[in-house]
Amino acid sequence: MAKNLEKNIIKFEDNSILRIMLGVFHKNLEIIEKKLNVVLAPRGNIISINGNVKNILITKNTLSELYERAKVSEIIEKKDVESIILNMKKNNNSSKIFIKTPQKEIYPRTNGQSNLIKEILNKEIVFVIG
């Protein structure tokens, strides 16, 4: 085993929300494992995280954000997971920025989309090209 590896767990309350968060055949966990170089082991509503301390912290924050997003969304796509990981790595708060529509909440996936949503929320009128 490599040096500086730690183990941590995170527990979630609702298994139906957890099912949405994990994705089909736990694909979302596989994305997190590859991007953050951690090992995730789900068992019921508990996920065990193995890896270095910094990556465990980012992983816990990512999983928490995914869980919150799964509460309001019916599906979480690969691009959603990747954008949350990127935001957590940058310690960015853009995952808290969204547009609420009558049917669902729309979250930005790129920095450009984050900037656009910030401008929409702060300005009276915004023109976009492209």
N, C-alpha and C positions, 0 to 999 in steps of 0.2 A: 504494500500500500504506500501511496505517496505521502510525503510530509504535509503538515498543516491541514489535514482533513478533519472535518468536524461532522457531527450528526445532529440533526434538529428535526422537530416534527411540527406540523401545523394541522389544526383540527377545524373542520367545517361542520355547520349545524344541519343543513338541509341536503339530503342525498339527491333529490331531484335537481336542485340547482348545481350540485357538484357534477352530476352526469352531463349537463350542458357544458360546464366549464372544462371538463376533461376531454370532451370530443369523442368521436367514434373511434373505438379501439385505442383510446388514450393518446390520440395523435397530438393533442396540444401539449401533453406532458413530454412527448418525444421531442417536440420543437424546443421546449424549454431546456431539456437535457442537453441537446446539441448546441444551442446558442450560449448557454451559461456554464457548460462543463460541470454539471452536477448529475447525481443519480437520484431519481425520484421513485419511491416505492409506495403506491397507494394501497391501503388496506381499509376497506369500509369508508368511513368519512375522515380518516387520518392519512396524511401524506408524509412520509419520512423523506428527509432531504439529506443527502451526503455530498460533501464537497468542501471547498475552502470557505472560510468565514465570510469573505466579501460576497462571493457568489450565492451563498446561502441566504444572506440578507436580501440581495436583489431578487432571488427566487421567491422568498416569502412575500415580498412586496408585490411581485408579479402575480403570484397565485391569489393574493388578497384582492388585487385589482380585477383579475379575471373573474373571481367569484362575485364581486360587486356588479360587474358588467353582465354576468350570466343571470343575475336577478331580474334585469330589465330586457334582456335579449333572448331570443329563442335559439340562436345559433352563434357560435364564436368561430370565426374563420382563421386560417393560418395567418393572414395578413394582420388581423387584430392582435393575435398573440405576439407576432414579431414587433408590431408598433408599441405594444405595452412594454416588452422587454427593452426596446431601444429607449423609451422614455424613462424607464427605471434605471438603466445604465447611465443616462445623462442626468438622472435625478431631476427630471423635468416634470412639471405639473400639468402638462397638456392633456393628460388622460382625464383630468377633472373638467376639461372644457368640452362641451357638446352642445348640439342643437336639439331641442325637444320638438318632435312633431306629434301629431295626434296618434300615430301608430307606434312610434318607437323613438329612441334617442340615437342620434347620429354622432359618432366619434371620429375625430381626425385620425388618419393613418400615416400621414407624412408631416414634416415640418411646415411645408407650404400650406397644407390644409389647416394645421394648427394656427398659423399666422392669419389665414383667411377668417377662421372662426373668431379669433380674438378681435380682428378688425370689424366683423359683423356685429359683435356684441358691444363694441366701444363706439362705433360710428353710427351716424344716422343713415348714411347711404354709402354703399361700397360698389365700385365697378370692377369687374373681373374680365380679363381677356384670356381666352384659351380654355 
